[in-house]
């Protein structure tokens, strides 16, 4: 892509636009060892064993040291949330108010902004930002049949995961429409699902609806018992590493480990919800103020919901109720990395397999750099004035390029054929013009292990057919060359005979 910058993240390398390269966003998939880069500093990420550790306060600064492995079930990678009795005294909100937080009227504990949105966005690119995402849902799925249950209810392959690993997964309709993107954290005795704030209650009701009498599955809402912070930016790795957080920092995305922070369990998760070097920290509510203070003391810039939303739109992470609705399917949303078509049946699997095998994805989620302000729901038209998409999210971006950025579903097929979308010009229904551009979060194809066998067989058949056609073409070329050589010799012979008769 001309003028693009290649940026590596904990996930995969991806070319992004110059404006987004300033943002520092990229995402992808990988296996084995992956290399992260920010500026000139490489961070090597590989599969490492997880271990429990303890945070202690030394004479100089907090640090992590190894602790003996627990010998009972409460010591594995599973939060014993039922045993926690947090003292809800509002200390965290008081600390955030002191830092300048303005809270939501609908949710008085949700910081909308700290009056520093531009600084928080800049720190995500160059340093470190901490965002309070405690309002997101945290659902605990437990008991013996939990893995089989989630295998049938969501898009990811849970049976391929071990305790301490995790994955993104999608709750979808039977038609393959995307309802919500969740992060699943697999522990020894349970699975924790991190879900969108607006979808928590609906997803709990949906799961309970599919639990039958013989099923050994229990679904609990543990959101109110814990707080959750996202630590975003290149310094997040260095900071947690300096505090000796351990091998989990170098593990694959969604890997996690439970540490002991001042007597409370602290879950450290690789990945903070956006495609950049980041981590998620889940902790007992009573210990959250101390953790928040520790992060700020180590240089984290506090960020509110407004900064998170701007970062979400710029990175292209689809949100429930905006990009994830009953109007758009999982593949259109670019959530291939969160799905498998080779794991067996689940809600929406048949519909998605049909779309994929027939290459029938009609629209895709893209970014749009705009000349002015637009709003969700506005239609987009192409250069010929024909409808080609719809805006789903918008954010002003005064520090980047044009100053306006949107997410939109853009039509990618015309007359049954795939058409080029990137760099195409579009016009919103209010007359604002824009350019379609890459966004880091979406993926456009499945990993090899997640592709349906039928697709693999069809591809093998196509490859064989191509090889056969290539062989035929090569044989024809050799025959033509041989015939030309024979004709040349014959012409030379005839010329020599004619010359001899003339003499």
DOTI-284862 format. One line per field, with one value per residue (C-alpha): x, y, z; residue number from 1; residue in three letters. Coordinates in pm, whole numbers, always signed. Layout:
<bavos>
xx	(X/...)
yy	(Y/...)
zz	(Z/...)
n	(NUM/...)
res	(ALA/...)
</bavos>
This chain:
<bavos>
xx	(+0/+166/+268/+180/+374/+416/+358/+390/+166/+124/-107/+14/+178/-51/-6/-203/-252/-9/-266/-313/+61/+84/-179/+46/-231/-196/-334/-301/-273/+31/+158/+472/+689/+569/+765/+619/+772/+709/+947/+1287/+1236/+1159/+966/+972/+655/+649/+458/+573/+463/+239/+320/+162/+342/+300/+326/+515/+615/+989/+1186/+1217/+908/+644/+774/+667/+841/+769/+530/+496/+230/-94/-193/-572/-825/-828/-467/-505/-581/-935/-1054/-1229/-1479/-1733/-1487/-1425/-1597/-1503/-1552/-1733/-1639/-1605/-1227/-1163/-1416/-1263/-917/-1054/-1234/-906/-753/-1024/-1272/-1617/-1863/-2156/-2504/-2638/-2354/-2210/-1903/-1804/-1539/-1630/-1318/-1034/-1025/-721/-856/-585/-313/-463/-478/-119/-4/-159/+79/+390/+367/+86/-280/-501/-876/-1133/-1352/-1522/-1862/-1797/-1965/-1776/-1960/-1836/-1936/-1856/-1918/-1830/-2001/-1889/-1648/-1898/-2164/-1956/-1833/-2196/-2300/-2020/-1792/-1448/-1297/-1286/-1175/-839/-764/-597/-623/-440/-522/-803/-962/-1197/-1534/-1864/-2220/-2420/-2772/-2869/-2828/-2468/-2542/-2302/-2451/-2136/-1761/-1643/-1303/-1303/-1047/-1021/-932/-910/-1263/-1441/-1438/-1463/-1632/-1563/-1862/-1991/-2167/-2497/-2510/-2433/-2788/-2911/-2626/-2679/-3047/-2957/-2715/-2955/-3219/-2999/-2901/-3111/-3179/-2903/-2643/-2384/-2339/-2372/-2369/-2290/-2259/-1941/-1917/-1999/-1739/-1442/-1294/-1126/-859/-703/-337/-270/+48/+411/+517/+258/+489/+794/+610/+467/+799/+982/+743/+839/+488/+631/+607/+244/+359/+525/+242/+1/-305/-576/-335/-367/-240/-367/-129/-167/-188/-185/-385/-634/-633/-525/-579/-336/-457/-251/-439/-640/-925/-758/-494/-184/+61/-176/-300/-622/-613/-907/-906/-1122/-1302/-1153/-796/-874/-784/-434/-379/-505/-270/+25/-31/-53/+260/+438/+348/+8/-211/-575/-819/-1197/-1470/-1442/-1075/-1153/-1430/-1204/-937/-1195/-1316/-963/-859/-1176/-1296/-1667/-1903/-2230/-2529/-2318/-2113/-2245/-2618/-2863/-2797/-2435/-2279/-1958/-1755/-1872/-1755/-1407/-1415/-1259/-996/-1271/-1446/-1392/-1580/-1397/-1496/-1848/-2193/-2284/-2539/-2475/-2210/-2407/-2496/-2139/-1996/-2234/-2133/-1763/-1762/-1956/-1738/-2061/-1948/-2117/-1991/-1701/-1615/-1371/-1245/-1327/-1112/-1352/-1344/-1610/-1850/-2095/-2319/-2407/-2678/-2579/-2562/-2250/-2251/-1972/-1840/-2135/-2382/-2488/-2536/-2226/-2236/-2352/-2174/-2184/-1954/-1789/-1525/-1352/-973/-817/-468/-483/-492/-830/-965/-1266/-1287/-1569/-1636/-1864/-1982/-1881/-2003/-1721/-1900/-2049/-2217/-2109/-1741/-1509/-1423/-1146/-1263/-950/-872/-1210/-1387/-1727/-1976/-2198/-2564/-2481/-2236/-1916/-1655/-1416/-1159/-1198/-895/-762/-828/-613/-869/-1063/-927/-1031/-983/-970/-656/-579/-701/-1036/-1124/-1399/-1275/-1501/-1327/-989/-1100/-1235/-910/-709/-932/-886/-510/-507/-713/-475/-180/-351/-421/-64/+68/-154/-36/+327/+277/+110/+396/+654/+461/+431/+803/+886/+656/+818/+1162/+1049/+891/+1211/+1417/+1168/+1178/+1558/+1553/+1307/+1512/+1825/+1648/+1520/+1865/+2014/+1763/+1834/+2199)
yy	(+0/+326/+555/+297/+209/-145/-179/-495/-561/-855/-1005/-962/-720/-512/-219/+84/+433/+712/+867/+538/+473/+790/+625/+321/+67/-279/-625/-979/-1347/-1561/-1876/-1965/-1658/-1313/-989/-663/-331/+22/+281/+113/-109/-478/-690/-1064/-1249/-1625/-1907/-1923/-2123/-1932/-1913/-1764/-1473/-1236/-859/-732/-383/-343/-47/+102/+11/-260/-569/-923/-1228/-1594/-1773/-2149/-2315/-2375/-2734/-2690/-2572/-2215/-2171/-2237/-1979/-1935/-1640/-1760/-1478/-1625/-1592/-1222/-970/-631/-314/-81/+260/+468/+516/+455/+716/+963/+906/+953/+1272/+1406/+1336/+1549/+1281/+1382/+1097/+975/+1079/+734/+553/+765/+540/+563/+830/+994/+1208/+1338/+1655/+1518/+1313/+1429/+1348/+1005/+923/+1041/+828/+519/+575/+684/+592/+438/+510/+341/+324/+211/-48/-176/-109/-388/-718/-1007/-1338/-1656/-1984/-2283/-2653/-2964/-2897/-2535/-2596/-2800/-2540/-2245/-2451/-2474/-2119/-1904/-1897/-1981/-2327/-2365/-2728/-2619/-2404/-2489/-2323/-1991/-1936/-1734/-1614/-1363/-1516/-1395/-1450/-1477/-1545/-1864/-1655/-1571/-1211/-1073/-978/-916/-971/-1124/-1215/-1561/-1646/-2020/-2125/-2463/-2450/-2181/-1950/-1575/-1383/-1012/-870/-530/-323/-308/-680/-844/-902/-1017/-1264/-1409/-1459/-1609/-1859/-1957/-2023/-2291/-2464/-2780/-2992/-3244/-2975/-2912/-2543/-2238/-1876/-1597/-1221/-1125/-770/-600/-798/-681/-379/-393/-163/-158/-57/+63/+168/+62/+147/-94/-387/-213/-101/-442/-601/-359/-461/-822/-929/-1246/-1472/-1392/-1061/-1253/-1499/-1508/-1277/-1347/-1558/-1473/-1548/-1478/-1293/-1187/-809/-704/-1010/-989/-1191/-991/-1137/-1007/-1062/-1012/-756/-454/-474/-270/-377/-238/-339/-357/-558/-601/-607/-756/-716/-732/-399/-337/-345/-145/+198/+77/-72/+246/+456/+226/+254/+634/+650/+449/+701/+591/+871/+830/+802/+813/+657/+932/+853/+481/+540/+749/+478/+210/+384/+457/+96/-46/-258/-325/-233/-393/-194/-13/-245/-559/-585/-823/-642/-756/-1102/-1212/-1219/-876/-739/-879/-1117/-1417/-1437/-1496/-1778/-2131/-2315/-2639/-2713/-2850/-2700/-2384/-2106/-1944/-2191/-2323/-1974/-1849/-2157/-2107/-1742/-1825/-2125/-1933/-1621/-1429/-1157/-849/-576/-527/-302/-25/+309/+633/+947/+1238/+1607/+1689/+1557/+1275/+1062/+696/+583/+812/+639/+648/+677/+605/+822/+727/+835/+479/+363/+176/+171/+306/+487/+303/+511/+853/+1035/+1369/+1328/+1675/+1533/+1308/+1391/+1520/+1551/+1328/+949/+698/+327/+210/-102/-65/-285/-505/-699/-576/-790/-1100/-1007/-876/-509/-296/-96/+58/+414/+452/+787/+804/+1076/+1078/+1174/+1520/+1585/+1521/+1341/+1076/+811/+446/+326/+17/-33/-260/-464/-660/-969/-1081/-1457/-1752/-1906/-2235/-2446/-2266/-2302/-2550/-2878/-2834/-2507/-2676/-2958/-2709/-2515/-2834/-2921/-2574/-2600/-2938/-2798/-2505/-2745/-2949/-2644/-2524/-2864/-2858/-2509/-2612/-2920/-2709/-2461/-2739/-2886/-2549/-2488/-2828/-2773/-2434/-2592/-2864/-2604/-2401/-2706/-2789/-2434/-2445/-2777/-2650/-2335/-2542/-2766/-2464/-2313/-2640/-2662/-2304/-2381)
zz	(+0/-110/+172/+433/+743/+868/+1240/+1448/+1749/+1987/+1723/+1362/+1124/+903/+670/+781/+644/+732/+964/+1143/+1155/+1363/+1579/+1618/+1572/+1425/+1485/+1359/+1421/+1470/+1628/+1809/+1852/+1748/+1752/+1878/+1779/+1893/+1755/+1760/+2062/+1987/+2232/+2164/+2252/+2279/+2443/+2805/+3106/+3345/+3714/+4023/+4184/+4477/+4488/+4790/+4890/+4926/+5048/+4698/+4494/+4456/+4284/+4198/+4338/+4287/+4518/+4569/+4356/+4542/+4600/+4599/+4343/+4471/+4365/+3993/+3727/+3860/+4066/+4382/+4350/+4592/+4878/+4822/+5047/+4906/+5106/+4867/+5000/+4685/+4721/+4351/+4245/+4492/+4342/+3992/+4095/+4231/+3889/+3724/+3619/+3492/+3540/+3330/+3441/+3353/+3534/+3818/+3851/+3481/+3409/+3077/+3063/+3274/+3064/+2882/+2592/+2350/+2605/+2675/+2302/+2257/+2551/+2391/+2100/+2282/+2651/+2861/+2936/+3195/+3126/+3381/+3204/+3518/+3358/+3107/+3188/+3343/+3330/+3497/+3330/+3550/+3621/+3425/+3090/+3052/+2760/+2558/+2630/+2508/+2213/+2098/+2186/+2041/+1738/+1885/+1930/+2310/+2297/+2158/+2464/+2793/+3133/+3123/+2756/+2601/+2281/+2130/+2047/+1904/+2020/+1699/+1581/+1392/+1075/+1167/+1263/+1524/+1863/+2066/+2063/+2390/+2530/+2692/+2962/+3024/+3382/+3551/+3692/+3493/+3194/+3239/+2957/+2916/+2729/+2621/+2889/+2701/+2622/+2958/+3081/+2741/+2700/+3047/+2966/+2628/+2782/+3061/+2797/+2641/+2966/+2993/+3299/+3226/+3157/+3427/+3357/+3580/+3464/+3714/+3679/+3868/+3733/+4064/+4259/+4056/+3879/+3539/+3395/+3047/+3038/+2683/+2506/+2457/+2813/+2956/+2879/+3019/+3334/+3421/+3332/+3560/+3837/+3758/+3660/+3509/+3207/+3129/+2976/+2695/+2634/+2340/+2325/+2588/+2794/+3161/+3508/+3858/+4090/+4452/+4491/+4856/+4956/+4668/+4344/+4041/+3694/+3431/+3073/+2758/+2549/+2657/+2407/+2132/+1876/+2043/+2314/+2610/+2908/+3105/+3485/+3677/+4054/+4366/+4405/+4751/+4612/+4296/+4444/+4536/+4191/+4021/+4234/+4159/+3783/+3794/+4009/+3739/+3469/+3338/+3203/+3313/+3022/+3019/+2809/+2547/+2487/+2472/+2217/+1995/+2014/+1938/+1623/+1500/+1550/+1394/+1684/+1619/+1904/+2005/+1886/+1626/+1407/+1576/+1514/+1352/+1022/+984/+1004/+1172/+850/+735/+1071/+1005/+1303/+1128/+1404/+1660/+1472/+1348/+1075/+1143/+1504/+1461/+1493/+1683/+1648/+1311/+1191/+894/+770/+802/+630/+338/+299/+321/+89/-176/-128/-74/+168/+18/+251/+491/+784/+684/+810/+634/+659/+618/+537/+798/+1058/+989/+1209/+1242/+1003/+717/+381/+164/-215/-463/-745/-964/-698/-614/-255/-143/+238/+572/+858/+1192/+1418/+1401/+1606/+1568/+1544/+1564/+1614/+1307/+937/+824/+1178/+1117/+1111/+1082/+1065/+789/+615/+251/-33/-163/-438/-763/-1027/-838/-836/-565/-611/-464/-164/-16/-128/-299/-267/-98/-9/+299/+274/+415/+131/+330/+120/+241/+150/+250/+446/+625/+996/+1215/+1408/+1140/+968/+620/+630/+867/+1007/+831/+1125/+1130/+762/+671/+523/+223/+144/+176/-55/-308/-295/-345/-640/-788/-740/-911/-1198/-1228/-1236/-1506/-1718/-1669/-1781/-2089/-2175/-2133/-2353/-2621/-2611/-2651/-2948/-3114/-3070/-3214/-3511/-3576/-3573/-3816/-4044/-4040/-4141/-4417/-4549/-4550/-4738/-4998/-5049/-5099/-5356/-5548/-5556/-5685/-5972/-6068/-6111)
n	(1/2/3/4/5/6/7/8/9/10/11/12/13/14/15/16/17/18/19/20/21/22/23/24/25/26/27/28/29/30/31/32/33/34/35/36/37/38/39/40/41/42/43/44/45/46/47/48/49/50/51/52/53/54/55/56/57/58/59/60/61/62/63/64/65/66/67/68/69/70/71/72/73/74/75/76/77/78/79/80/81/82/83/84/85/86/87/88/89/90/91/92/93/94/95/96/97/98/99/100/101/102/103/104/105/106/107/108/109/110/111/112/113/114/115/116/117/118/119/120/121/122/123/124/125/126/127/128/129/130/131/132/133/134/135/136/137/138/139/140/141/142/143/144/145/146/147/148/149/150/151/152/153/154/155/156/157/158/159/160/161/162/163/164/165/166/167/168/169/170/171/172/173/174/175/176/177/178/179/180/181/182/183/184/185/186/187/188/189/190/191/192/193/194/195/196/197/198/199/200/201/202/203/204/205/206/207/208/209/210/211/212/213/214/215/216/217/218/219/220/221/222/223/224/225/226/227/228/229/230/231/232/233/234/235/236/237/238/239/240/241/242/243/244/245/246/247/248/249/250/251/252/253/254/255/256/257/258/259/260/261/262/263/264/265/266/267/268/269/270/271/272/273/274/275/276/277/278/279/280/281/282/283/284/285/286/287/288/289/290/291/292/293/294/295/296/297/298/299/300/301/302/303/304/305/306/307/308/309/310/311/312/313/314/315/316/317/318/319/320/321/322/323/324/325/326/327/328/329/330/331/332/333/334/335/336/337/338/339/340/341/342/343/344/345/346/347/348/349/350/351/352/353/354/355/356/357/358/359/360/361/362/363/364/365/366/367/368/369/370/371/372/373/374/375/376/377/378/379/380/381/382/383/384/385/386/387/388/389/390/391/392/393/394/395/396/397/398/399/400/401/402/403/404/405/406/407/408/409/410/411/412/413/414/415/416/417/418/419/420/421/422/423/424/425/426/427/428/429/430/431/432/433/434/435/436/437/438/439/440/441/442/443/444/445/446/447/448/449/450/451/452/453/454/455/456/457/458/459/460/461/462/463/464/465/466/467/468/469/470/471/472/473/474/475/476/477/478/479/480/481/482/483/484/485/486/487/488/489/490/491/492/493/494/495/496/497/498/499/500/501/502/503)
res	(UNK/UNK/UNK/UNK/UNK/UNK/UNK/UNK/UNK/UNK/UNK/UNK/UNK/UNK/UNK/UNK/UNK/UNK/UNK/UNK/UNK/UNK/UNK/UNK/UNK/UNK/UNK/UNK/UNK/UNK/UNK/UNK/UNK/UNK/UNK/UNK/UNK/UNK/UNK/UNK/UNK/UNK/UNK/UNK/UNK/UNK/UNK/UNK/UNK/UNK/UNK/UNK/UNK/UNK/UNK/UNK/UNK/UNK/UNK/UNK/UNK/UNK/UNK/UNK/UNK/UNK/UNK/UNK/UNK/UNK/UNK/UNK/UNK/UNK/UNK/UNK/UNK/UNK/UNK/UNK/UNK/UNK/UNK/UNK/UNK/UNK/UNK/UNK/UNK/UNK/UNK/UNK/UNK/UNK/UNK/UNK/UNK/UNK/UNK/UNK/UNK/UNK/UNK/UNK/UNK/UNK/UNK/UNK/UNK/UNK/UNK/UNK/UNK/UNK/UNK/UNK/UNK/UNK/UNK/UNK/UNK/UNK/UNK/UNK/UNK/UNK/UNK/UNK/UNK/UNK/UNK/UNK/UNK/UNK/UNK/UNK/UNK/UNK/UNK/UNK/UNK/UNK/UNK/UNK/UNK/UNK/UNK/UNK/UNK/UNK/UNK/UNK/UNK/UNK/UNK/UNK/UNK/UNK/UNK/UNK/UNK/UNK/UNK/UNK/UNK/UNK/UNK/UNK/UNK/UNK/UNK/UNK/UNK/UNK/UNK/UNK/UNK/UNK/UNK/UNK/UNK/UNK/UNK/UNK/UNK/UNK/UNK/UNK/UNK/UNK/UNK/UNK/UNK/UNK/UNK/UNK/UNK/UNK/UNK/UNK/UNK/UNK/UNK/UNK/UNK/UNK/UNK/UNK/UNK/UNK/UNK/UNK/UNK/UNK/UNK/UNK/UNK/UNK/UNK/UNK/UNK/UNK/UNK/UNK/UNK/UNK/UNK/UNK/UNK/UNK/UNK/UNK/UNK/UNK/UNK/UNK/UNK/UNK/UNK/UNK/UNK/UNK/UNK/UNK/UNK/UNK/UNK/UNK/UNK/UNK/UNK/UNK/UNK/UNK/UNK/UNK/UNK/UNK/UNK/UNK/UNK/UNK/UNK/UNK/UNK/UNK/UNK/UNK/UNK/UNK/UNK/UNK/UNK/UNK/UNK/UNK/UNK/UNK/UNK/UNK/UNK/UNK/UNK/UNK/UNK/UNK/UNK/UNK/UNK/UNK/UNK/UNK/UNK/UNK/UNK/UNK/UNK/UNK/UNK/UNK/UNK/UNK/UNK/UNK/UNK/UNK/UNK/UNK/UNK/UNK/UNK/UNK/UNK/UNK/UNK/UNK/UNK/UNK/UNK/UNK/UNK/UNK/UNK/UNK/UNK/UNK/UNK/UNK/UNK/UNK/UNK/UNK/UNK/UNK/UNK/UNK/UNK/UNK/UNK/UNK/UNK/UNK/UNK/UNK/UNK/UNK/UNK/UNK/UNK/UNK/UNK/UNK/UNK/UNK/UNK/UNK/UNK/UNK/UNK/UNK/UNK/UNK/UNK/UNK/UNK/UNK/UNK/UNK/UNK/UNK/UNK/UNK/UNK/UNK/UNK/UNK/UNK/UNK/UNK/UNK/UNK/UNK/UNK/UNK/UNK/UNK/UNK/UNK/UNK/UNK/UNK/UNK/UNK/UNK/UNK/UNK/UNK/UNK/UNK/UNK/UNK/UNK/UNK/UNK/UNK/UNK/UNK/UNK/UNK/UNK/UNK/UNK/UNK/UNK/UNK/UNK/UNK/UNK/UNK/UNK/UNK/UNK/UNK/UNK/UNK/UNK/UNK/UNK/UNK/UNK/UNK/UNK/UNK/UNK/UNK/UNK/UNK/UNK/UNK/UNK/UNK/UNK/UNK/UNK/UNK/UNK/UNK/UNK/UNK/UNK/UNK/UNK/UNK/UNK/UNK/UNK/UNK/UNK/UNK/UNK/UNK/UNK/UNK/UNK/UNK/UNK/UNK/UNK/UNK/UNK/UNK/UNK/UNK/UNK/UNK/UNK/UNK/UNK/UNK/UNK/UNK/UNK/UNK/UNK/UNK/UNK/UNK/UNK/UNK/UNK/UNK/UNK/UNK/UNK/UNK/UNK/UNK/UNK/UNK/UNK/UNK/UNK/UNK)
</bavos>
